[in-house]
Amino acid sequence: MRKLKTLVPVLFTFLVIFLFYVKRIVALKFYPPICNFIIFLVFFCSLFAKETLIEKFARLSAAKYKPSTADYARKVNYIWCVFTFLNFLISVWTIFLADNIWMIYNGCVSYLLVGLVFGIEYIVRITLIKRNLI
């Protein structure tokens, strides 16, 4: 995990330099998949830590922290892993499609999907908190 923390900024810097160096606009199409993959890696690597990323956020924001909250946070972390990986795969796929489809997905649809997943998770979390389950 420590190697990843130091490696990600270096790789990201080289990526940005590469994208500006390449004159063709096609190289810019790789930016969303790379960002999606980095976000996936952050969620995925946190699965192997004592606390997942979502659990760390939950501990910071919750005054009461139950053991069931940790289980719920781990499940939410799995959901975000799957979602970000699927988002990564779709964004890679759109590279090979028409520019309009790439722009619509990576500039609008993917953000709407992130908001949708977050919104659904928020509603579920509030419902579970009201029922005193987490």
C-alpha positions as CSV (number, residue, x, y, z in Angstrom):
1,M,0.0,0.0,0.0
2,R,2.9,2.4,0.8
3,K,4.5,1.7,-2.6
4,L,1.2,2.5,-4.3
5,K,0.9,5.8,-2.4
6,T,4.2,6.9,-3.7
7,L,3.9,5.4,-7.2
8,V,0.5,6.9,-8.1
9,P,1.5,10.5,-8.1
10,V,4.6,9.7,-10.1
11,L,2.7,7.7,-12.7
12,F,0.0,10.4,-12.9
13,T,2.6,13.1,-13.5
14,F,4.1,11.0,-16.4
15,L,0.7,10.5,-17.8
16,V,-0.1,14.2,-17.9
17,I,3.3,14.9,-19.5
18,F,2.6,12.2,-22.1
19,L,-0.8,13.6,-22.8
20,F,0.5,17.1,-23.4
21,Y,3.5,15.8,-25.4
22,V,1.3,13.8,-27.8
23,K,-0.2,16.2,-30.4
24,R,-3.1,14.0,-31.3
25,I,-6.4,14.4,-29.4
26,V,-6.8,10.6,-29.3
27,A,-4.3,10.5,-26.4
28,L,-6.7,12.6,-24.3
29,K,-9.3,9.8,-24.6
30,F,-7.1,7.7,-22.2
31,Y,-7.5,10.2,-19.4
32,P,-10.9,9.1,-18.1
33,P,-10.0,5.3,-18.0
34,I,-6.7,6.0,-16.2
35,C,-8.5,8.2,-13.6
36,N,-11.2,5.5,-13.2
37,F,-8.6,2.8,-12.8
38,I,-6.7,4.8,-10.2
39,I,-9.9,5.4,-8.2
40,F,-10.6,1.6,-8.5
41,L,-7.2,0.8,-7.2
42,V,-7.6,3.1,-4.2
43,F,-10.9,1.3,-3.2
44,F,-9.5,-2.2,-4.1
45,C,-6.2,-1.8,-2.1
46,S,-8.1,-0.6,0.9
47,L,-9.9,-4.0,1.0
48,F,-6.6,-5.4,2.2
49,A,-6.0,-2.9,5.0
50,K,-7.4,-3.1,8.5
51,E,-10.0,-0.4,7.6
52,T,-11.4,0.1,4.2
53,L,-11.6,3.6,2.7
54,I,-15.3,3.9,3.4
55,E,-14.8,2.7,7.0
56,K,-12.2,5.5,7.5
57,F,-14.7,8.0,6.3
58,A,-17.4,6.5,8.5
59,R,-15.2,6.7,11.6
60,L,-14.4,10.4,10.8
61,S,-18.1,11.4,10.4
62,A,-19.9,9.2,13.0
63,A,-20.0,9.9,16.7
64,K,-21.3,6.4,17.3
65,Y,-19.4,3.6,15.6
66,K,-20.9,0.1,16.0
67,P,-19.3,-3.1,14.8
68,S,-22.2,-3.4,12.3
69,T,-21.0,-0.1,10.8
70,A,-17.7,-1.7,9.9
71,D,-19.5,-4.6,8.1
72,Y,-21.7,-2.1,6.3
73,A,-18.7,0.1,5.3
74,R,-16.9,-3.0,3.9
75,K,-19.9,-3.9,1.8
76,V,-20.2,-0.4,0.5
77,N,-16.5,-0.5,-0.3
78,Y,-17.0,-3.7,-2.3
79,I,-19.8,-1.9,-4.2
80,W,-17.6,1.0,-5.1
81,C,-14.9,-1.4,-6.2
82,V,-17.2,-3.1,-8.6
83,F,-18.7,0.1,-9.8
84,T,-15.4,1.9,-10.4
85,F,-14.1,-1.2,-12.2
86,L,-17.1,-1.3,-14.5
87,N,-16.9,2.4,-15.1
88,F,-13.2,1.9,-16.0
89,L,-14.1,-0.9,-18.5
90,I,-16.9,1.2,-20.1
91,S,-14.6,4.2,-20.4
92,V,-11.9,2.0,-22.1
93,W,-14.6,0.7,-24.5
94,T,-15.7,4.2,-25.4
95,I,-12.2,5.0,-26.6
96,F,-12.8,2.9,-29.7
97,L,-16.3,4.3,-30.4
98,A,-17.2,7.6,-32.0
99,D,-16.0,10.8,-30.4
100,N,-19.6,11.8,-29.6
101,I,-20.3,8.6,-27.7
102,W,-17.0,9.0,-25.8
103,M,-17.9,12.6,-24.9
104,I,-21.4,11.7,-23.8
105,Y,-20.3,8.8,-21.6
106,N,-17.1,10.3,-20.1
107,G,-18.4,13.8,-19.8
108,C,-21.9,13.2,-18.5
109,V,-23.2,9.6,-18.1
110,S,-20.4,8.4,-15.9
111,Y,-20.9,11.4,-13.5
112,L,-24.6,10.8,-13.4
113,L,-23.9,7.1,-12.5
114,V,-21.5,8.1,-9.7
115,G,-24.2,10.4,-8.3
116,L,-26.8,7.7,-8.7
117,V,-24.7,5.1,-6.8
118,F,-23.9,7.7,-4.1
119,G,-27.5,8.7,-3.8
120,I,-28.8,5.2,-3.5
121,E,-26.1,4.4,-0.9
122,Y,-27.0,7.5,1.0
123,I,-30.7,6.6,1.1
124,V,-29.9,3.1,2.3
125,R,-27.5,4.4,4.9
126,I,-30.1,6.9,6.3
127,T,-32.7,4.2,6.4
128,L,-30.4,1.8,8.3
129,I,-29.4,4.5,10.7
130,K,-33.1,5.3,11.4
131,R,-33.8,1.6,12.0
132,N,-30.8,1.6,14.3
133,L,-29.1,-1.2,12.3
134,I,-25.8,0.6,11.8
